[in-house]
């Protein structure tokens, strides 16, 4: 029929959708850094354990068995989940580590996400708004940073009930200045670039300039910092639980398991060793992933991973 056109796309052999091509490119860059590849595999296992594990193992992790009290590791006579040994009440350590991963990940993720959203929002305002608004917000960050983060957490949790919500709130507040200062510094630099000035000339609103032009440029930096901060918050939670003012039994985290096992270090070292090893491996994996992200998200450095991925492929 005249006046009508039909837009058809013919798929040619060997072509793939853009989404699949992007995933292959990401995989190649990840494969170029073998340590980062192993790290993300380990983190995926931890994430899967945190999401699925408690559904199947919560009852096993809480059921006492005095016959298996302080059972040594690598003895499978009591079942697979006693491969890491049993705790002081005969509960399988492997099951408890898997169940405890959920609370550990929830606390770390909640604190990092909360501080990232609040801190970056305040940083965008402080960097793009007027001088006085920025000064007021920065003085707020200075007040928070004047207190050592762990000391502030100890004081607040000593006065409040040591619940998961309070722990997330306290750790998030102590990490806000990191994102606030970083975001403000990035905004002050990006706002002077040519594309931002062009958007102003074309009449773009301040909100559009901030969220459409400035935020996408500084977001990779914030994500890299958040990955590193995730490891720090995990260690902070473990320290608070070790001091006895973090999560309380019957809830469990890796830090609380280390705290409960410290009195048995001379005759049952595995009670504190395995959850401590889980903390170490997770924080190490997060640091390796952060190093990879620092290169992968930087357009001027990404070519190193792309070339390495093509050679390995």
C-alpha positions in Angstrom: 0.0 0.0 0.0 1.3 3.4 -0.9 2.3 5.8 1.8 3.2 3.0 4.3 6.6 1.6 5.1 7.5 -1.6 6.9 10.5 -1.5 9.2 11.9 -5.0 9.4 15.1 -6.1 11.0 16.8 -9.1 9.5 19.0 -11.0 11.8 22.2 -12.1 10.1 24.2 -15.2 11.2 26.9 -14.4 13.8 25.2 -11.3 15.2 23.9 -11.1 18.7 21.7 -8.7 20.6 23.4 -5.7 22.2 22.6 -7.1 25.7 24.4 -10.4 25.0 27.3 -8.6 23.4 27.6 -6.4 26.5 27.6 -9.4 28.8 30.3 -11.1 26.7 32.4 -7.9 26.8 32.0 -7.7 30.6 32.9 -11.4 31.0 36.0 -10.9 28.8 37.1 -8.0 31.0 36.5 -10.0 34.1 38.3 -13.0 32.7 41.3 -10.8 32.0 41.8 -10.4 35.8 41.8 -14.0 37.1 41.9 -12.8 40.8 38.8 -10.7 40.3 37.1 -13.6 38.5 37.7 -15.9 41.4 36.6 -13.2 43.8 33.3 -12.6 42.1 32.6 -16.3 42.0 33.2 -16.5 45.8 31.0 -13.5 46.4 28.2 -15.1 44.3 28.5 -18.2 46.5 28.2 -16.1 49.6 25.3 -14.2 48.2 23.5 -17.4 47.2 24.1 -18.8 50.7 22.8 -15.7 52.3 19.6 -15.7 50.2 18.8 -19.4 50.1 20.7 -21.0 53.0 18.5 -20.0 55.9 15.4 -21.4 54.2 16.8 -24.9 54.5 19.3 -24.8 57.3 17.9 -22.5 59.9 16.5 -25.4 62.1 19.7 -27.4 61.7 21.8 -24.4 62.7 19.7 -23.9 65.9 19.3 -27.5 67.0 21.6 -28.6 69.8 23.4 -31.9 70.0 25.5 -32.3 73.1 27.0 -35.5 71.7 28.7 -33.4 69.0 29.8 -30.7 71.5 33.1 -29.1 70.1 33.3 -31.9 67.5 36.5 -31.6 65.5 36.4 -30.7 61.8 36.8 -33.1 58.9 34.9 -35.9 60.5 31.9 -36.9 58.4 30.5 -39.6 60.8 27.8 -37.1 62.0 26.9 -35.8 58.5 28.2 -33.5 55.9 27.4 -30.3 57.7 29.7 -31.3 60.5 32.7 -31.2 58.1 33.9 -27.9 59.8 33.1 -29.3 63.3 30.5 -28.5 65.9 30.2 -25.6 68.3 29.9 -25.6 72.1 26.3 -26.8 71.9 26.9 -29.4 69.2 25.4 -27.4 66.4 27.1 -27.8 62.9 29.4 -25.0 62.1 28.9 -25.1 58.4 25.2 -24.7 58.7 25.6 -21.9 61.2 28.1 -20.0 59.0 25.7 -20.3 56.0 22.7 -19.0 58.1 24.9 -16.3 59.7 25.9 -15.0 56.3 22.3 -13.6 55.8 22.5 -11.2 58.8 26.1 -10.3 58.0 25.2 -9.4 54.4 21.9 -7.6 55.3 23.7 -5.4 57.9 26.6 -4.5 55.5 24.4 -4.0 52.5 21.8 -1.9 54.4 24.5 0.3 55.9 26.3 0.8 52.7 23.2 1.5 50.7 21.8 4.0 53.2 25.1 5.9 53.5 25.6 5.9 49.7 22.1 7.3 49.0 22.1 9.9 51.8 25.8 10.9 51.4 25.7 11.2 47.6 22.5 13.2 47.7 23.9 15.6 50.2 27.2 15.8 48.2 25.3 16.6 45.0 23.5 19.4 46.8 26.7 20.7 48.5 28.6 20.6 45.2 26.0 22.2 42.9 24.0 24.5 45.2 25.2 27.8 46.5 28.2 28.4 48.7 26.4 28.7 52.0 24.3 25.6 51.5 27.5 23.7 50.7 29.3 25.0 53.8 26.4 24.0 56.1 26.3 20.5 54.7 30.1 20.1 55.0 30.1 21.3 58.6 27.6 18.5 59.2 30.0 16.0 57.7 32.8 17.5 59.9 30.7 16.9 63.1 30.1 13.2 62.2 33.8 12.7 61.3 35.0 14.3 64.5 33.9 11.1 66.3 35.7 7.9 65.6 33.2 5.7 63.8 33.5 2.6 66.1 33.4 4.8 69.2 30.3 6.5 68.0 28.7 3.1 67.2 29.7 1.8 70.7 28.1 4.8 72.4 24.9 4.7 70.4 24.4 0.9 70.6 25.1 1.0 74.4 22.1 3.3 74.8 19.9 1.6 72.2 18.8 -2.0 71.8 21.5 -3.8 69.8 19.1 -4.9 67.0 19.8 -5.3 63.2 17.9 -2.1 62.5 19.9 0.0 65.0 23.1 -1.5 63.9 22.4 -0.7 60.2 21.4 2.9 61.2 24.5 3.5 63.3 26.9 2.1 60.7 25.2 4.0 57.9 25.5 7.4 59.8 29.2 6.9 60.4 29.9 6.2 56.7 27.9 9.2 55.3 30.8 11.7 55.3 32.9 9.4 53.0 30.3 9.6 50.2 29.4 13.2 50.9 33.0 14.5 50.6 33.7 12.4 47.5 30.6 13.4 45.7 31.0 17.1 46.4 34.6 17.0 45.2 33.6 15.2 42.0 30.7 17.6 41.4 32.8 20.7 41.8 35.1 19.3 39.1 32.5 18.0 36.7 30.2 21.1 36.8 32.9 23.1 35.0 33.2 20.7 32.0 32.0 21.8 28.6 29.0 19.5 28.3 27.5 20.8 31.6 28.0 24.4 30.4 26.3 23.5 27.1 23.3 22.0 29.0 23.0 25.3 31.0 23.1 27.3 27.8 20.4 25.1 26.2 18.1 25.9 29.2 18.3 22.5 31.1 17.0 22.7 34.6 19.3 22.2 37.6 17.7 18.9 38.4 18.2 17.6 34.9 21.8 18.7 34.9 22.6 17.0 38.2 20.8 13.7 37.5 21.3 13.4 33.7 24.7 14.9 33.2 26.7 15.0 36.5 25.5 11.9 38.4 26.3 9.3 35.6 29.9 10.6 35.4 30.6 10.3 39.2 28.6 7.1 39.7 31.5 4.7 38.9 33.6 6.3 41.5 30.9 6.0 44.1 30.3 2.3 43.2 34.0 1.6 43.6 34.0 3.3 47.0 30.8 1.4 48.0 32.5 -1.9 47.2 35.4 -1.1 49.5 33.1 0.3 52.1 31.1 -3.0 52.2 34.2 -4.7 53.4 34.8 -2.1 56.1 31.3 -2.3 57.4 31.5 -6.0 57.6 34.7 -5.7 59.7 33.0 -3.0 61.9 30.0 -5.2 62.5 32.2 -8.1 63.4 34.2 -5.9 65.8 31.0 -4.7 67.5 29.6 -8.2 67.8 33.0 -9.3 69.1 32.7 -6.6 71.8 29.3 -7.9 72.7 27.2 -4.9 71.7 26.3 -6.1 68.2 23.8 -8.7 67.3 22.7 -10.8 70.2 21.9 -14.5 70.4 19.8 -16.3 69.2 20.5 -14.2 66.0 23.9 -14.9 64.6 26.5 -13.2 62.5 30.1 -14.2 61.6 31.4 -11.7 64.1 29.2 -13.1 66.9 30.4 -16.6 66.1 34.0 -15.4 66.4 33.2 -13.8 69.7 31.5 -17.0 71.0 34.5 -19.1 70.0 37.2 -17.0 71.5 37.0 -18.7 74.9 37.6 -22.1 73.3 40.7 -21.1 71.3 43.0 -23.4 73.3 41.0 -26.6 72.9 38.6 -25.9 70.0 40.2 -23.4 67.7 37.8 -24.2 64.8 34.9 -22.4 66.5 36.4 -19.0 65.9 38.7 -19.9 62.9 36.0 -20.8 60.3 33.8 -17.7 60.7 36.9 -15.6 60.9 38.1 -17.1 57.7 34.8 -16.4 56.0 35.1 -12.7 57.0 38.7 -12.6 55.7 37.9 -14.2 52.3 34.8 -12.1 51.8 36.6 -8.8 52.6 39.6 -9.9 50.4 37.2 -10.7 47.5 35.5 -7.3 47.9 38.9 -5.6 47.7 39.9 -7.5 44.6 36.5 -6.7 43.0 37.0 -3.0 43.8 40.4 -3.0 42.2 38.9 -4.5 39.0 36.0 -2.1 39.0 38.4 0.9 39.3 39.8 -0.1 36.0 36.7 -1.5 34.3 34.6 1.6 35.0 37.3 4.0 33.8 37.0 4.6 30.1 40.7 5.7 29.9 41.9 2.4 31.6 39.3 -0.1 30.4 41.3 -1.0 27.2 43.8 -2.9 29.4 41.2 -5.4 30.4 39.6 -5.6 27.0 43.0 -6.4 25.3 43.8 -8.9 28.0 40.4 -10.6 27.6 40.8 -10.9 23.8 44.2 -12.5 24.3 42.9 -15.0 26.9 39.8 -15.7 24.8 
